[in-house]
Amino acid sequence: MKKSSLIFSALVMILSSNVWAGSEDEQRIIEAAQKHPVTVAEALKSADETAVMLTGTIQRQIEDEHYALKDVTGTINVEIDKKLASAAQLKQGVTVKVFGEVDTHRYKPTDIDVVKVEFLK
């Protein structure tokens, strides 16, 4: 009985530390992105996992958590988790500032993995 309690406690601690680590990672990305405002064109040329801050207008929802974000230099896909903003909030024409990391791919276009969204007027 004591052994199973010990295993359970260890498992809870491990899972809790992973949740906390994710939060720390998101904060690190936000802080780095605030120092690195870029245009869509610049983001498309950035290296994988580069922290960036972009300002633009939502053009459309592409998939469940994927949206097209446009500024004067072009359009890029952004992945915005439902915990950050709902599809109703991210409707066409809404201007946002997003903080996240560049995510390059081998066979699909570069996009941004968003960790924070600010809604602008």
Biopython code that builds the backbone (N, CA, C, O; Angstrom):
import numpy as np
from Bio.PDB.StructureBuilder import StructureBuilder

atoms = [
    (1, "MET", "N", (0.819, -1.194, 0.000)),
    (1, "MET", "CA", (0.000, 0.000, 0.000)),
    (1, "MET", "C", (0.863, 1.258, 0.000)),
    (1, "MET", "O", (0.589, 2.202, -0.740)),
    (2, "LYS", "N", (1.912, 1.270, 0.833)),
    (2, "LYS", "CA", (2.786, 2.436, 0.902)),
    (2, "LYS", "C", (3.523, 2.642, -0.414)),
    (2, "LYS", "O", (3.753, 3.780, -0.824)),
    (3, "LYS", "N", (3.892, 1.559, -1.075)),
    (3, "LYS", "CA", (4.631, 1.654, -2.327)),
    (3, "LYS", "C", (3.768, 2.317, -3.404)),
    (3, "LYS", "O", (4.268, 3.155, -4.154)),
    (4, "SER", "N", (2.497, 1.962, -3.495)),
    (4, "SER", "CA", (1.626, 2.563, -4.498)),
    (4, "SER", "C", (1.395, 4.045, -4.208)),
    (4, "SER", "O", (1.290, 4.846, -5.138)),
    (5, "SER", "N", (1.314, 4.419, -2.927)),
    (5, "SER", "CA", (1.170, 5.830, -2.569)),
    (5, "SER", "C", (2.405, 6.616, -2.964)),
    (5, "SER", "O", (2.306, 7.745, -3.445)),
    (6, "LEU", "N", (3.564, 6.020, -2.760)),
    (6, "LEU", "CA", (4.815, 6.668, -3.129)),
    (6, "LEU", "C", (4.905, 6.855, -4.639)),
    (6, "LEU", "O", (5.318, 7.914, -5.112)),
    (7, "ILE", "N", (4.527, 5.848, -5.381)),
    (7, "ILE", "CA", (4.539, 5.939, -6.845)),
    (7, "ILE", "C", (3.560, 7.011, -7.315)),
    (7, "ILE", "O", (3.879, 7.810, -8.196)),
    (8, "PHE", "N", (2.374, 7.024, -6.725)),
    (8, "PHE", "CA", (1.381, 8.027, -7.085)),
    (8, "PHE", "C", (1.906, 9.437, -6.793)),
    (8, "PHE", "O", (1.764, 10.330, -7.628)),
    (9, "SER", "N", (2.502, 9.642, -5.636)),
    (9, "SER", "CA", (3.054, 10.951, -5.269)),
    (9, "SER", "C", (4.147, 11.382, -6.241)),
    (9, "SER", "O", (4.205, 12.543, -6.645)),
    (10, "ALA", "N", (5.004, 10.448, -6.609)),
    (10, "ALA", "CA", (6.075, 10.755, -7.556)),
    (10, "ALA", "C", (5.497, 11.139, -8.913)),
    (10, "ALA", "O", (5.983, 12.070, -9.556)),
    (11, "LEU", "N", (4.472, 10.431, -9.346)),
    (11, "LEU", "CA", (3.835, 10.720, -10.625)),
    (11, "LEU", "C", (3.200, 12.116, -10.617)),
    (11, "LEU", "O", (3.336, 12.865, -11.584)),
    (12, "VAL", "N", (2.521, 12.457, -9.546)),
    (12, "VAL", "CA", (1.907, 13.776, -9.426)),
    (12, "VAL", "C", (2.974, 14.865, -9.480)),
    (12, "VAL", "O", (2.781, 15.885, -10.140)),
    (13, "MET", "N", (4.078, 14.662, -8.804)),
    (13, "MET", "CA", (5.155, 15.658, -8.804)),
    (13, "MET", "C", (5.734, 15.834, -10.205)),
    (13, "MET", "O", (6.002, 16.958, -10.631)),
    (14, "ILE", "N", (5.924, 14.737, -10.916)),
    (14, "ILE", "CA", (6.472, 14.809, -12.274)),
    (14, "ILE", "C", (5.526, 15.554, -13.195)),
    (14, "ILE", "O", (5.953, 16.430, -13.947)),
    (15, "LEU", "N", (4.248, 15.218, -13.145)),
    (15, "LEU", "CA", (3.271, 15.883, -14.005)),
    (15, "LEU", "C", (3.142, 17.358, -13.649)),
    (15, "LEU", "O", (3.009, 18.194, -14.543)),
    (16, "SER", "N", (3.179, 17.688, -12.392)),
    (16, "SER", "CA", (3.096, 19.084, -11.962)),
    (16, "SER", "C", (4.300, 19.874, -12.437)),
    (16, "SER", "O", (4.152, 21.024, -12.852)),
    (17, "SER", "N", (5.472, 19.297, -12.389)),
    (17, "SER", "CA", (6.669, 20.005, -12.830)),
    (17, "SER", "C", (6.634, 20.269, -14.325)),
    (17, "SER", "O", (7.134, 21.298, -14.777)),
    (18, "ASN", "N", (6.052, 19.361, -15.106)),
    (18, "ASN", "CA", (5.936, 19.585, -16.547)),
    (18, "ASN", "C", (4.981, 20.730, -16.852)),
    (18, "ASN", "O", (5.239, 21.520, -17.760)),
    (19, "VAL", "N", (3.890, 20.831, -16.114)),
    (19, "VAL", "CA", (2.961, 21.934, -16.307)),
    (19, "VAL", "C", (3.655, 23.248, -15.974)),
    (19, "VAL", "O", (3.530, 24.218, -16.722)),
    (20, "TRP", "N", (4.378, 23.295, -14.875)),
    (20, "TRP", "CA", (5.087, 24.498, -14.469)),
    (20, "TRP", "C", (6.152, 24.872, -15.499)),
    (20, "TRP", "O", (6.316, 26.049, -15.819)),
    (21, "ALA", "N", (6.874, 23.881, -16.019)),
    (21, "ALA", "CA", (7.918, 24.152, -17.009)),
    (21, "ALA", "C", (7.317, 24.785, -18.261)),
    (21, "ALA", "O", (7.924, 25.676, -18.854)),
    (22, "GLY", "N", (6.137, 24.336, -18.665)),
    (22, "GLY", "CA", (5.475, 24.914, -19.825)),
    (22, "GLY", "C", (5.155, 26.374, -19.602)),
    (22, "GLY", "O", (5.322, 27.192, -20.507)),
    (23, "SER", "N", (4.699, 26.712, -18.419)),
    (23, "SER", "CA", (4.379, 28.088, -18.080)),
    (23, "SER", "C", (5.630, 28.962, -18.105)),
    (23, "SER", "O", (5.593, 30.091, -18.596)),
    (24, "GLU", "N", (6.728, 28.446, -17.581)),
    (24, "GLU", "CA", (7.992, 29.181, -17.611)),
    (24, "GLU", "C", (8.463, 29.392, -19.044)),
    (24, "GLU", "O", (8.969, 30.461, -19.384)),
    (25, "ASP", "N", (8.299, 28.377, -19.879)),
    (25, "ASP", "CA", (8.700, 28.466, -21.277)),
    (25, "ASP", "C", (7.871, 29.520, -21.999)),
    (25, "ASP", "O", (8.412, 30.308, -22.774)),
    (26, "GLU", "N", (6.568, 29.541, -21.752)),
    (26, "GLU", "CA", (5.707, 30.547, -22.370)),
    (26, "GLU", "C", (6.119, 31.950, -21.944)),
    (26, "GLU", "O", (6.149, 32.861, -22.771)),
    (27, "GLN", "N", (6.433, 32.133, -20.679)),
    (27, "GLN", "CA", (6.865, 33.447, -20.187)),
    (27, "GLN", "C", (8.178, 33.870, -20.848)),
    (27, "GLN", "O", (8.355, 35.038, -21.195)),
    (28, "ARG", "N", (9.094, 32.917, -21.020)),
    (28, "ARG", "CA", (10.363, 33.203, -21.695)),
    (28, "ARG", "C", (10.109, 33.644, -23.134)),
    (28, "ARG", "O", (10.741, 34.585, -23.615)),
    (29, "ILE", "N", (9.192, 32.973, -23.817)),
    (29, "ILE", "CA", (8.865, 33.325, -25.203)),
    (29, "ILE", "C", (8.262, 34.725, -25.271)),
    (29, "ILE", "O", (8.635, 35.523, -26.131)),
    (30, "ILE", "N", (7.333, 35.022, -24.367)),
    (30, "ILE", "CA", (6.692, 36.342, -24.355)),
    (30, "ILE", "C", (7.725, 37.442, -24.134)),
    (30, "ILE", "O", (7.721, 38.449, -24.841)),
    (31, "GLU", "N", (8.600, 37.255, -23.166)),
    (31, "GLU", "CA", (9.625, 38.266, -22.876)),
    (31, "GLU", "C", (10.558, 38.471, -24.065)),
    (31, "GLU", "O", (10.908, 39.606, -24.390)),
    (32, "ALA", "N", (10.961, 37.385, -24.712)),
    (32, "ALA", "CA", (11.841, 37.504, -25.880)),
    (32, "ALA", "C", (11.105, 38.134, -27.062)),
    (32, "ALA", "O", (11.680, 38.937, -27.797)),
    (33, "ALA", "N", (9.844, 37.773, -27.243)),
    (33, "ALA", "CA", (9.055, 38.297, -28.360)),
    (33, "ALA", "C", (8.834, 39.805, -28.229)),
    (33, "ALA", "O", (8.849, 40.526, -29.227)),
    (34, "GLN", "N", (8.630, 40.281, -26.996)),
    (34, "GLN", "CA", (8.433, 41.713, -26.777)),
    (34, "GLN", "C", (9.629, 42.520, -27.261)),
    (34, "GLN", "O", (9.482, 43.681, -27.643)),
    (35, "LYS", "N", (10.799, 41.918, -27.246)),
    (35, "LYS", "CA", (12.019, 42.583, -27.697)),
    (35, "LYS", "C", (12.260, 42.389, -29.195)),
    (35, "LYS", "O", (13.226, 42.913, -29.749)),
    (36, "HIS", "N", (11.374, 41.632, -29.844)),
    (36, "HIS", "CA", (11.597, 41.281, -31.242)),
    (36, "HIS", "C", (10.320, 41.453, -32.075)),
    (36, "HIS", "O", (9.785, 40.478, -32.603)),
    (37, "PRO", "N", (9.830, 42.708, -32.192)),
    (37, "PRO", "CA", (8.672, 42.931, -33.060)),
    (37, "PRO", "C", (9.100, 42.805, -34.521)),
    (37, "PRO", "O", (10.111, 43.377, -34.928)),
    (38, "VAL", "N", (8.330, 42.059, -35.301)),
    (38, "VAL", "CA", (8.677, 41.836, -36.701)),
    (38, "VAL", "C", (7.429, 41.967, -37.572)),
    (38, "VAL", "O", (6.300, 41.928, -37.084)),
    (39, "THR", "N", (7.662, 42.120, -38.848)),
    (39, "THR", "CA", (6.578, 42.079, -39.827)),
    (39, "THR", "C", (6.366, 40.627, -40.240)),
    (39, "THR", "O", (7.170, 39.753, -39.917)),
    (40, "VAL", "N", (5.283, 40.386, -40.949)),
    (40, "VAL", "CA", (5.036, 39.041, -41.458)),
    (40, "VAL", "C", (6.175, 38.611, -42.373)),
    (40, "VAL", "O", (6.643, 37.476, -42.282)),
    (41, "ALA", "N", (6.625, 39.493, -43.246)),
    (41, "ALA", "CA", (7.715, 39.150, -44.166)),
    (41, "ALA", "C", (8.971, 38.744, -43.406)),
    (41, "ALA", "O", (9.654, 37.797, -43.797)),
    (42, "GLU", "N", (9.278, 39.447, -42.332)),
    (42, "GLU", "CA", (10.456, 39.113, -41.527)),
    (42, "GLU", "C", (10.261, 37.781, -40.798)),
    (42, "GLU", "O", (11.192, 36.980, -40.706)),
    (43, "ALA", "N", (9.063, 37.547, -40.285)),
    (43, "ALA", "CA", (8.779, 36.288, -39.586)),
    (43, "ALA", "C", (8.939, 35.094, -40.526)),
    (43, "ALA", "O", (9.450, 34.047, -40.127)),
    (44, "LEU", "N", (8.502, 35.253, -41.768)),
    (44, "LEU", "CA", (8.608, 34.165, -42.744)),
    (44, "LEU", "C", (10.051, 33.795, -43.052)),
    (44, "LEU", "O", (10.322, 32.674, -43.482)),
    (45, "LYS", "N", (10.982, 34.724, -42.837)),
    (45, "LYS", "CA", (12.405, 34.477, -43.086)),
    (45, "LYS", "C", (13.170, 34.095, -41.823)),
    (45, "LYS", "O", (14.357, 33.778, -41.890)),
    (46, "SER", "N", (12.501, 34.122, -40.678)),
    (46, "SER", "CA", (13.165, 33.861, -39.395)),
    (46, "SER", "C", (13.429, 32.374, -39.189)),
    (46, "SER", "O", (12.764, 31.517, -39.771)),
    (47, "ALA", "N", (14.415, 32.096, -38.346)),
    (47, "ALA", "CA", (14.775, 30.711, -38.027)),
    (47, "ALA", "C", (13.705, 30.069, -37.143)),
    (47, "ALA", "O", (12.951, 30.748, -36.445)),
    (48, "ASP", "N", (13.668, 28.751, -37.199)),
    (48, "ASP", "CA", (12.745, 27.981, -36.373)),
    (48, "ASP", "C", (12.957, 28.319, -34.898)),
    (48, "ASP", "O", (14.091, 28.469, -34.443)),
    (49, "GLU", "N", (11.861, 28.437, -34.162)),
    (49, "GLU", "CA", (11.836, 28.708, -32.723)),
    (49, "GLU", "C", (12.294, 30.116, -32.342)),
    (49, "GLU", "O", (12.616, 30.363, -31.180)),
    (50, "THR", "N", (12.326, 31.038, -33.301)),
    (50, "THR", "CA", (12.619, 32.432, -32.993)),
    (50, "THR", "C", (11.388, 33.061, -32.358)),
    (50, "THR", "O", (10.291, 32.969, -32.908)),
    (51, "ALA", "N", (11.559, 33.697, -31.205)),
    (51, "ALA", "CA", (10.449, 34.380, -30.546)),
    (51, "ALA", "C", (10.161, 35.679, -31.290)),
    (51, "ALA", "O", (11.071, 36.462, -31.567)),
    (52, "VAL", "N", (8.882, 35.901, -31.612)),
    (52, "VAL", "CA", (8.492, 37.082, -32.377)),
    (52, "VAL", "C", (7.193, 37.680, -31.839)),
    (52, "VAL", "O", (6.390, 37.004, -31.197)),
    (53, "MET", "N", (7.017, 38.964, -32.121)),
    (53, "MET", "CA", (5.777, 39.662, -31.831)),
    (53, "MET", "C", (5.290, 40.248, -33.151)),
    (53, "MET", "O", (6.021, 40.983, -33.814)),
    (54, "LEU", "N", (4.074, 39.928, -33.527)),
    (54, "LEU", "CA", (3.486, 40.394, -34.780)),
    (54, "LEU", "C", (2.195, 41.142, -34.511)),
    (54, "LEU", "O", (1.441, 40.782, -33.607)),
    (55, "THR", "N", (1.939, 42.172, -35.283)),
    (55, "THR", "CA", (0.667, 42.882, -35.215)),
    (55, "THR", "C", (0.032, 42.808, -36.593)),
    (55, "THR", "O", (0.673, 43.085, -37.607)),
    (56, "GLY", "N", (-1.243, 42.430, -36.610)),
    (56, "GLY", "CA", (-1.927, 42.320, -37.884)),
    (56, "GLY", "C", (-3.418, 42.096, -37.707)),
    (56, "GLY", "O", (-3.954, 42.165, -36.601)),
    (57, "THR", "N", (-4.063, 41.830, -38.812)),
    (57, "THR", "CA", (-5.510, 41.635, -38.846)),
    (57, "THR", "C", (-5.831, 40.191, -39.201)),
    (57, "THR", "O", (-5.246, 39.619, -40.120)),
    (58, "ILE", "N", (-6.763, 39.613, -38.464)),
    (58, "ILE", "CA", (-7.218, 38.254, -38.777)),
    (58, "ILE", "C", (-7.982, 38.311, -40.095)),
    (58, "ILE", "O", (-8.920, 39.094, -40.245)),
    (59, "GLN", "N", (-7.573, 37.479, -41.045)),
    (59, "GLN", "CA", (-8.230, 37.427, -42.342)),
    (59, "GLN", "C", (-9.319, 36.362, -42.397)),
    (59, "GLN", "O", (-10.397, 36.579, -42.949)),
    (60, "ARG", "N", (-9.010, 35.196, -41.807)),
    (60, "ARG", "CA", (-9.987, 34.097, -41.811)),
    (60, "ARG", "C", (-9.490, 32.976, -40.903)),
    (60, "ARG", "O", (-8.310, 32.909, -40.558)),
    (61, "GLN", "N", (-10.413, 32.106, -40.528)),
    (61, "GLN", "CA", (-10.052, 30.893, -39.801)),
    (61, "GLN", "C", (-9.784, 29.826, -40.850)),
    (61, "GLN", "O", (-10.601, 29.610, -41.745)),
    (62, "ILE", "N", (-8.643, 29.162, -40.743)),
    (62, "ILE", "CA", (-8.238, 28.152, -41.722)),
    (62, "ILE", "C", (-8.674, 26.770, -41.265)),
    (62, "ILE", "O", (-9.263, 26.001, -42.025)),
    (63, "GLU", "N", (-8.375, 26.473, -40.010)),
    (63, "GLU", "CA", (-8.756, 25.207, -39.378)),
    (63, "GLU", "C", (-9.174, 25.528, -37.956)),
    (63, "GLU", "O", (-9.360, 26.692, -37.600)),
    (64, "ASP", "N", (-9.321, 24.494, -37.147)),
    (64, "ASP", "CA", (-9.802, 24.654, -35.777)),
    (64, "ASP", "C", (-9.075, 25.756, -35.009)),
    (64, "ASP", "O", (-9.726, 26.680, -34.520)),
    (65, "GLU", "N", (-7.764, 25.689, -34.890)),
    (65, "GLU", "CA", (-6.993, 26.683, -34.133)),
    (65, "GLU", "C", (-6.001, 27.427, -35.018)),
    (65, "GLU", "O", (-5.030, 27.992, -34.513)),
    (66, "HIS", "N", (-6.226, 27.436, -36.316)),
    (66, "HIS", "CA", (-5.313, 28.075, -37.262)),
    (66, "HIS", "C", (-6.027, 29.217, -37.985)),
    (66, "HIS", "O", (-7.149, 29.071, -38.470)),
    (67, "TYR", "N", (-5.335, 30.360, -38.039)),
    (67, "TYR", "CA", (-5.899, 31.573, -38.627)),
    (67, "TYR", "C", (-4.874, 32.216, -39.550)),
    (67, "TYR", "O", (-3.669, 32.041, -39.369)),
    (68, "ALA", "N", (-5.357, 32.963, -40.541)),
    (68, "ALA", "CA", (-4.488, 33.748, -41.405)),
    (68, "ALA", "C", (-4.396, 35.149, -40.811)),
    (68, "ALA", "O", (-5.414, 35.802, -40.578)),
    (69, "LEU", "N", (-3.158, 35.610, -40.565)),
    (69, "LEU", "CA", (-2.896, 36.942, -40.007)),
    (69, "LEU", "C", (-2.188, 37.763, -41.073)),
    (69, "LEU", "O", (-1.199, 37.315, -41.655)),
    (70, "LYS", "N", (-2.695, 38.964, -41.329)),
    (70, "LYS", "CA", (-2.141, 39.800, -42.398)),
    (70, "LYS", "C", (-1.671, 41.141, -41.856)),
    (70, "LYS", "O", (-2.330, 41.762, -41.022)),
    (71, "ASP", "N", (-0.503, 41.576, -42.356)),
    (71, "ASP", "CA", (-0.059, 42.959, -42.144)),
    (71, "ASP", "C", (0.284, 43.530, -43.515)),
    (71, "ASP", "O", (-0.016, 42.901, -44.530)),
    (72, "VAL", "N", (0.896, 44.691, -43.568)),
    (72, "VAL", "CA", (1.172, 45.338, -44.859)),
    (72, "VAL", "C", (2.197, 44.576, -45.696)),
    (72, "VAL", "O", (2.308, 44.822, -46.896)),
    (73, "THR", "N", (2.954, 43.650, -45.084)),
    (73, "THR", "CA", (4.010, 42.936, -45.804)),
    (73, "THR", "C", (3.594, 41.536, -46.270)),
    (73, "THR", "O", (4.316, 40.907, -47.043)),
    (74, "GLY", "N", (2.444, 41.043, -45.812)),
    (74, "GLY", "CA", (2.023, 39.715, -46.240)),
    (74, "GLY", "C", (1.104, 39.031, -45.246)),
    (74, "GLY", "O", (0.575, 39.652, -44.325)),
    (75, "THR", "N", (0.928, 37.733, -45.458)),
    (75, "THR", "CA", (0.036, 36.927, -44.630)),
    (75, "THR", "C", (0.782, 35.694, -44.136)),
    (75, "THR", "O", (1.571, 35.098, -44.869)),
    (76, "ILE", "N", (0.524, 35.318, -42.881)),
    (76, "ILE", "CA", (1.129, 34.142, -42.277)),
    (76, "ILE", "C", (0.064, 33.412, -41.464)),
    (76, "ILE", "O", (-0.850, 34.033, -40.921)),
    (77, "ASN", "N", (0.189, 32.112, -41.387)),
    (77, "ASN", "CA", (-0.716, 31.332, -40.553)),
    (77, "ASN", "C", (-0.239, 31.381, -39.111)),
    (77, "ASN", "O", (0.959, 31.302, -38.837)),
    (78, "VAL", "N", (-1.194, 31.512, -38.190)),
    (78, "VAL", "CA", (-0.895, 31.510, -36.767)),
    (78, "VAL", "C", (-1.753, 30.446, -36.102)),
    (78, "VAL", "O", (-2.928, 30.277, -36.429)),
    (79, "GLU", "N", (-1.140, 29.728, -35.157)),
    (79, "GLU", "CA", (-1.870, 28.716, -34.405)),
    (79, "GLU", "C", (-2.159, 29.289, -33.024)),
    (79, "GLU", "O", (-1.244, 29.538, -32.238)),
    (80, "ILE", "N", (-3.450, 29.496, -32.736)),
    (80, "ILE", "CA", (-3.867, 30.114, -31.478)),
    (80, "ILE", "C", (-4.750, 29.127, -30.728)),
    (80, "ILE", "O", (-5.858, 28.811, -31.159)),
    (81, "ASP", "N", (-4.243, 28.649, -29.605)),
    (81, "ASP", "CA", (-4.963, 27.687, -28.777)),
    (81, "ASP", "C", (-6.264, 28.301, -28.266)),
    (81, "ASP", "O", (-6.330, 29.496, -27.979)),
    (82, "LYS", "N", (-7.291, 27.472, -28.158)),
    (82, "LYS", "CA", (-8.598, 27.945, -27.682)),
    (82, "LYS", "C", (-8.538, 28.538, -26.282)),
    (82, "LYS", "O", (-9.391, 29.352, -25.928)),
    (83, "LYS", "N", (-7.556, 28.152, -25.478)),
    (83, "LYS", "CA", (-7.436, 28.723, -24.130)),
    (83, "LYS", "C", (-6.993, 30.187, -24.185)),
    (83, "LYS", "O", (-7.170, 30.925, -23.216)),
    (84, "LEU", "N", (-6.413, 30.612, -25.322)),
    (84, "LEU", "CA", (-5.965, 31.997, -25.474)),
    (84, "LEU", "C", (-7.056, 32.905, -26.032)),
    (84, "LEU", "O", (-7.179, 34.063, -25.634)),
    (85, "ALA", "N", (-7.847, 32.363, -26.961)),
    (85, "ALA", "CA", (-8.912, 33.143, -27.586)),
    (85, "ALA", "C", (-9.840, 32.199, -28.337)),
    (85, "ALA", "O", (-9.411, 31.179, -28.875)),
    (86, "SER", "N", (-11.110, 32.554, -28.363)),
    (86, "SER", "CA", (-12.098, 31.731, -29.061)),
    (86, "SER", "C", (-12.197, 32.138, -30.529)),
    (86, "SER", "O", (-11.734, 33.207, -30.928)),
    (87, "ALA", "N", (-12.804, 31.270, -31.314)),
    (87, "ALA", "CA", (-13.018, 31.572, -32.730)),
    (87, "ALA", "C", (-13.900, 32.807, -32.881)),
    (87, "ALA", "O", (-13.722, 33.580, -33.823)),
    (88, "ALA", "N", (-14.839, 33.001, -31.975)),
    (88, "ALA", "CA", (-15.712, 34.179, -32.022)),
    (88, "ALA", "C", (-14.907, 35.459, -31.816)),
    (88, "ALA", "O", (-15.201, 36.480, -32.438)),
    (89, "GLN", "N", (-13.911, 35.416, -30.963)),
    (89, "GLN", "CA", (-13.056, 36.588, -30.729)),
    (89, "GLN", "C", (-12.137, 36.847, -31.911)),
    (89, "GLN", "O", (-11.780, 37.992, -32.187)),
    (90, "LEU", "N", (-11.754, 35.784, -32.608)),
    (90, "LEU", "CA", (-10.775, 35.883, -33.692)),
    (90, "LEU", "C", (-11.464, 35.938, -35.064)),
    (90, "LEU", "O", (-11.036, 35.280, -36.013)),
    (91, "LYS", "N", (-12.520, 36.721, -35.146)),
    (91, "LYS", "CA", (-13.254, 36.817, -36.403)),
    (91, "LYS", "C", (-12.520, 37.724, -37.397)),
    (91, "LYS", "O", (-11.625, 38.484, -37.028)),
    (92, "GLN", "N", (-12.916, 37.621, -38.641)),
    (92, "GLN", "CA", (-12.298, 38.398, -39.706)),
    (92, "GLN", "C", (-12.347, 39.896, -39.390)),
    (92, "GLN", "O", (-13.380, 40.424, -38.979)),
    (93, "GLY", "N", (-11.216, 40.564, -39.588)),
    (93, "GLY", "CA", (-11.131, 42.006, -39.405)),
    (93, "GLY", "C", (-10.641, 42.449, -38.041)),
    (93, "GLY", "O", (-10.382, 43.635, -37.841)),
    (94, "VAL", "N", (-10.507, 41.525, -37.094)),
    (94, "VAL", "CA", (-10.028, 41.862, -35.757)),
    (94, "VAL", "C", (-8.515, 42.077, -35.807)),
    (94, "VAL", "O", (-7.785, 41.266, -36.377)),
    (95, "THR", "N", (-8.054, 43.173, -35.206)),
    (95, "THR", "CA", (-6.626, 43.464, -35.149)),
    (95, "THR", "C", (-6.065, 42.938, -33.838)),
    (95, "THR", "O", (-6.604, 43.197, -32.762)),
    (96, "VAL", "N", (-4.964, 42.189, -33.952)),
    (96, "VAL", "CA", (-4.357, 41.561, -32.784)),
    (96, "VAL", "C", (-2.847, 41.754, -32.787)),
    (96, "VAL", "O", (-2.228, 42.025, -33.816)),
    (97, "LYS", "N", (-2.284, 41.604, -31.598)),
    (97, "LYS", "CA", (-0.834, 41.506, -31.437)),
    (97, "LYS", "C", (-0.617, 40.105, -30.880)),
    (97, "LYS", "O", (-1.190, 39.742, -29.853)),
    (98, "VAL", "N", (0.217, 39.318, -31.565)),
    (98, "VAL", "CA", (0.473, 37.953, -31.116)),
    (98, "VAL", "C", (1.937, 37.796, -30.743)),
    (98, "VAL", "O", (2.825, 38.388, -31.356)),
    (99, "PHE", "N", (2.165, 36.983, -29.722)),
    (99, "PHE", "CA", (3.496, 36.675, -29.234)),
    (99, "PHE", "C", (3.664, 35.169, -29.382)),
    (99, "PHE", "O", (2.807, 34.403, -28.942)),
    (100, "GLY", "N", (4.755, 34.741, -29.996)),
    (100, "GLY", "CA", (4.945, 33.313, -30.180)),
    (100, "GLY", "C", (6.284, 32.983, -30.792)),
    (100, "GLY", "O", (7.208, 33.795, -30.820)),
    (101, "GLU", "N", (6.355, 31.753, -31.284)),
    (101, "GLU", "CA", (7.584, 31.261, -31.904)),
    (101, "GLU", "C", (7.348, 30.884, -33.351)),
    (101, "GLU", "O", (6.300, 30.348, -33.710)),
    (102, "VAL", "N", (8.335, 31.173, -34.169)),
    (102, "VAL", "CA", (8.310, 30.756, -35.565)),
    (102, "VAL", "C", (8.417, 29.234, -35.600)),
    (102, "VAL", "O", (9.221, 28.636, -34.885)),
    (103, "ASP", "N", (7.595, 28.625, -36.442)),
    (103, "ASP", "CA", (7.595, 27.174, -36.585)),
    (103, "ASP", "C", (7.786, 26.859, -38.074)),
    (103, "ASP", "O", (6.849, 26.956, -38.866)),
    (104, "THR", "N", (9.009, 26.483, -38.433)),
    (104, "THR", "CA", (9.286, 26.142, -39.827)),
    (104, "THR", "C", (9.007, 24.657, -40.047)),
    (104, "THR", "O", (9.112, 23.845, -39.128)),
    (105, "HIS", "N", (8.654, 24.328, -41.270)),
    (105, "HIS", "CA", (8.302, 22.951, -41.622)),
    (105, "HIS", "C", (8.978, 22.572, -42.935)),
    (105, "HIS", "O", (9.357, 23.428, -43.733)),
    (106, "ARG", "N", (9.113, 21.298, -43.126)),
    (106, "ARG", "CA", (9.745, 20.824, -44.355)),
    (106, "ARG", "C", (8.798, 20.909, -45.558)),
    (106, "ARG", "O", (9.208, 21.307, -46.649)),
    (107, "TYR", "N", (7.532, 20.534, -45.353)),
    (107, "TYR", "CA", (6.624, 20.432, -46.493)),
    (107, "TYR", "C", (5.395, 21.327, -46.408)),
    (107, "TYR", "O", (4.465, 21.177, -47.201)),
    (108, "LYS", "N", (5.382, 22.245, -45.469)),
    (108, "LYS", "CA", (4.284, 23.210, -45.417)),
    (108, "LYS", "C", (4.853, 24.564, -45.009)),
    (108, "LYS", "O", (5.971, 24.644, -44.500)),
    (109, "PRO", "N", (4.087, 25.624, -45.232)),
    (109, "PRO", "CA", (4.604, 26.974, -44.960)),
    (109, "PRO", "C", (4.915, 27.225, -43.483)),
    (109, "PRO", "O", (4.332, 26.608, -42.592)),
    (110, "THR", "N", (5.827, 28.124, -43.259)),
    (110, "THR", "CA", (6.173, 28.573, -41.911)),
    (110, "THR", "C", (4.945, 29.195, -41.264)),
    (110, "THR", "O", (4.171, 29.889, -41.923)),
    (111, "ASP", "N", (4.768, 28.943, -39.962)),
    (111, "ASP", "CA", (3.680, 29.562, -39.222)),
    (111, "ASP", "C", (4.186, 30.003, -37.853)),
    (111, "ASP", "O", (5.365, 29.847, -37.534)),
    (112, "ILE", "N", (3.287, 30.549, -37.056)),
    (112, "ILE", "CA", (3.627, 31.033, -35.718)),
    (112, "ILE", "C", (2.813, 30.256, -34.696)),
    (112, "ILE", "O", (1.590, 30.166, -34.799)),
    (113, "ASP", "N", (3.503, 29.694, -33.708)),
    (113, "ASP", "CA", (2.858, 29.017, -32.589)),
    (113, "ASP", "C", (2.670, 30.081, -31.507)),
    (113, "ASP", "O", (3.629, 30.448, -30.829)),
    (114, "VAL", "N", (1.462, 30.569, -31.343)),
    (114, "VAL", "CA", (1.158, 31.706, -30.471)),
    (114, "VAL", "C", (1.012, 31.260, -29.014)),
    (114, "VAL", "O", (0.387, 30.241, -28.719)),
    (115, "VAL", "N", (1.608, 32.055, -28.106)),
    (115, "VAL", "CA", (1.470, 31.792, -26.664)),
    (115, "VAL", "C", (0.708, 32.914, -25.954)),
    (115, "VAL", "O", (0.303, 32.748, -24.803)),
    (116, "LYS", "N", (0.507, 34.058, -26.627)),
    (116, "LYS", "CA", (-0.239, 35.166, -26.033)),
    (116, "LYS", "C", (-0.874, 35.994, -27.147)),
    (116, "LYS", "O", (-0.271, 36.208, -28.199)),
    (117, "VAL", "N", (-2.098, 36.456, -26.901)),
    (117, "VAL", "CA", (-2.825, 37.298, -27.856)),
    (117, "VAL", "C", (-3.292, 38.549, -27.132)),
    (117, "VAL", "O", (-3.824, 38.471, -26.025)),
    (118, "GLU", "N", (-3.092, 39.701, -27.756)),
    (118, "GLU", "CA", (-3.659, 40.957, -27.260)),
    (118, "GLU", "C", (-4.573, 41.500, -28.352)),
    (118, "GLU", "O", (-4.185, 41.561, -29.519)),
    (119, "PHE", "N", (-5.785, 41.893, -27.972)),
    (119, "PHE", "CA", (-6.723, 42.458, -28.924)),
    (119, "PHE", "C", (-6.566, 43.969, -28.959)),
    (119, "PHE", "O", (-6.578, 44.622, -27.915)),
    (120, "LEU", "N", (-6.418, 44.531, -30.169)),
    (120, "LEU", "CA", (-6.230, 45.960, -30.347)),
    (120, "LEU", "C", (-7.502, 46.559, -30.918)),
    (120, "LEU", "O", (-8.383, 45.841, -31.389)),
    (121, "LYS", "N", (-7.589, 47.867, -30.871)),
    (121, "LYS", "CA", (-8.792, 48.552, -31.388)),
    (121, "LYS", "C", (-8.864, 48.507, -32.875)),
    (121, "LYS", "O", (-9.809, 49.034, -33.463)),
]
sb = StructureBuilder()
sb.init_structure("model")
sb.init_model(0)
sb.init_chain("A")
sb.init_seg("    ")
for serial, (resi, resn, name, xyz) in enumerate(atoms, 1):
    if name == "N":
        sb.init_residue(resn, " ", resi, " ")
    sb.init_atom(name, np.array(xyz, "f"), 0.0, 1.0, " ", f" {name:<3s}", serial, name[0])
structure = sb.get_structure()
